Amino acid sequence: MPRSLLVLTIVVLVLVAALALLSEAAVAQQTADTKKTQPVVGVHEADNGKDIDITTSQTLRVKLNTIAGTGYAWTLSGDPAPLKLTKSYTQHNNSTARRAGGAQPSVFDLTANSAGLANVTFVYRRSWEYNVPPAKTFSVRVNVR
């Protein structure tokens, strides 16, 4: 094999290897970026008292268990600005969740309107009981970047 052909072959192999490495790095970076900017950030009762970081393009989804038939319900307490409550619903996953005493998640979507710090608090109480403290409280501190 002529020397110039050998050198050319080595250069081509090095370029192919470099392109493969660059491609892998680009895929890894894209995966990392996707993980950072998931459109919905979920929190549950286990996250009570934690600090949460989100961006203005994300939604905070709070999922809290409610016991059916007790009269208790989760409600948002106070103004969560710069977040805004955009959707709330109760999930009915199976037939036992609809029976009295069955657990069913209450879901609240809060969308970030602008950057800022929010204290998001939910209280678990009966709507007709006025001078009674809530049975439970859930609170997270949200930093919207």
C-alpha positions, -999 to +999 in steps of 0.1 A: +000+000+000+015+034-009+024+056+019+000+084+009-029+060+008-021+047+043-019+083+056-052+091+039-069+060+054-056+069+089-069+105+086-103+093+074-105+068+103-096+096+128-123+119+113-149+091+115-141+084+151-142+122+160-176+125+143-189+095+163-177+110+195-192+144+187-225+128+178-226+109+211-218+141+230-246+160+212-271+132+221-260+132+257-263+170+259-298+169+243-309+143+268-296+164+297-313+195+284-346+176+280-344+163+316-338+199+328-368+214+310-395+188+315-428+207+310-443+193+342-425+191+376-444+168+400-445+169+438-463+147+463-470+147+500-434+134+507-421+167+493-438+187+520-414+215+532-390+212+503-376+238+479-385+233+443-368+249+413-387+254+380-385+277+349-412+299+335-418+273+308-428+247+333-458+236+353-458+225+389-481+195+394-490+189+431-506+155+438-521+150+472-542+121+485-578+127+495-599+102+514-633+098+496-665+103+516-650+122+545-658+157+534-622+167+535-606+183+504-573+200+496-576+237+488-550+263+478-543+287+506-532+322+497-518+337+465-491+315+449-478+343+426-458+341+403-476+308+399-512+306+388-536+277+394-546+266+359-562+232+365-574+210+394-591+176+394-595+144+413-581+112+397-603+081+399-579+053+391-600+023+400-633+013+416-620+012+452-610+049+450-646+060+445-658+042+477-659+059+510-625+055+527-607+050+494-577+071+485-579+093+454-553+118+444-563+155+440-541+171+413-533+208+410-514+223+381-498+257+387-482+274+358-453+298+362-461+332+347-428+350+356-396+346+376-398+349+414-403+331+447-436+315+457-447+298+489-474+273+478-496+260+506-525+236+505-548+229+534-569+197+539-601+206+556-639+204+554-654+235+537-682+239+564-658+239+594-648+275+600-629+279+633-612+246+630-575+242+621-568+221+589-564+184+594-532+186+572-511+212+556-488+208+526-463+235+517-434+239+492-412+269+484-409+273+446-381+293+429-392+302+394-362+310+372 
